[in-house]
Amino acid sequence: MIKTELTIKGIKDKIKSYYNCPVTVKLNLGRNKFVTFHGTLNGIYPSLFTVTPDDKNFLGKTAYSYSEILCGRVRIEARAAE
């Protein structure tokens, strides 16, 4: 069995450190389809977090659960402020 280094608690701590910071979100939609967008992480809740996209015309999903990061469907990285 392969042990992962990530845990839900570790992911929550990482997300809390990104609060109100500009982030880059990469979504894996399956079948080699990816969506990448820039935004600001502005909401942290017990079971999910929200990202406000910089592009006002973005029509995708902007609320993600911590388990989506654990499963690899969502990647989030801090980026330098502009």
C-alpha positions in Angstrom: 0.0 0.0 0.0 1.3 3.4 -0.9 1.1 6.0 1.9 0.4 9.5 0.9 2.0 12.5 2.6 -1.2 14.5 2.5 -4.0 14.4 5.1 -7.2 16.3 5.3 -5.8 18.2 8.3 -2.6 19.1 6.4 -4.6 20.2 3.4 -6.8 22.4 5.6 -3.7 24.0 7.2 -2.2 24.7 3.8 -5.5 26.3 2.5 -5.7 28.5 5.6 -2.3 29.9 4.8 -3.6 30.9 1.4 -6.5 32.9 2.8 -7.1 36.2 0.9 -4.0 35.5 -1.3 -3.9 35.3 -5.1 -3.9 31.6 -6.1 -3.8 29.5 -9.3 -6.3 26.7 -9.4 -5.9 23.7 -11.8 -8.9 21.4 -12.2 -8.7 17.9 -13.6 -12.0 17.3 -15.5 -11.0 13.8 -16.6 -10.1 12.4 -20.0 -7.1 14.7 -20.3 -9.2 17.8 -19.8 -7.8 20.5 -17.5 -9.0 24.0 -16.6 -6.6 26.5 -15.1 -7.7 29.9 -13.7 -6.4 32.6 -11.4 -8.4 33.9 -8.4 -8.4 34.8 -4.7 -9.2 32.3 -2.0 -11.8 34.1 0.0 -13.8 31.6 2.0 -12.8 28.8 4.3 -15.4 26.5 5.8 -15.2 23.2 7.7 -15.8 21.0 4.7 -15.0 23.3 1.7 -13.3 26.4 0.5 -14.2 29.0 -2.2 -12.2 30.8 -4.8 -13.3 34.0 -6.5 -12.0 34.0 -10.1 -10.2 37.1 -11.5 -12.1 36.7 -14.7 -15.7 37.9 -14.2 -16.9 35.8 -17.1 -15.7 32.5 -15.6 -18.6 30.0 -15.5 -17.0 27.1 -13.7 -17.3 25.8 -10.2 -15.7 27.9 -7.5 -16.3 25.9 -4.3 -14.1 22.8 -3.6 -13.9 20.2 -0.9 -10.6 19.3 0.8 -11.0 15.7 -0.4 -10.9 16.9 -4.0 -7.3 18.0 -3.4 -6.5 14.7 -1.7 -7.9 12.8 -4.7 -6.0 14.9 -7.2 -9.0 16.5 -8.9 -7.9 20.0 -7.8 -4.5 21.6 -7.4 -4.1 25.0 -5.8 -0.9 27.1 -5.6 -0.2 30.5 -4.2 1.1 33.0 -6.8 2.9 36.3 -6.4 0.7 39.4 -5.9 0.4 41.6 -8.9 
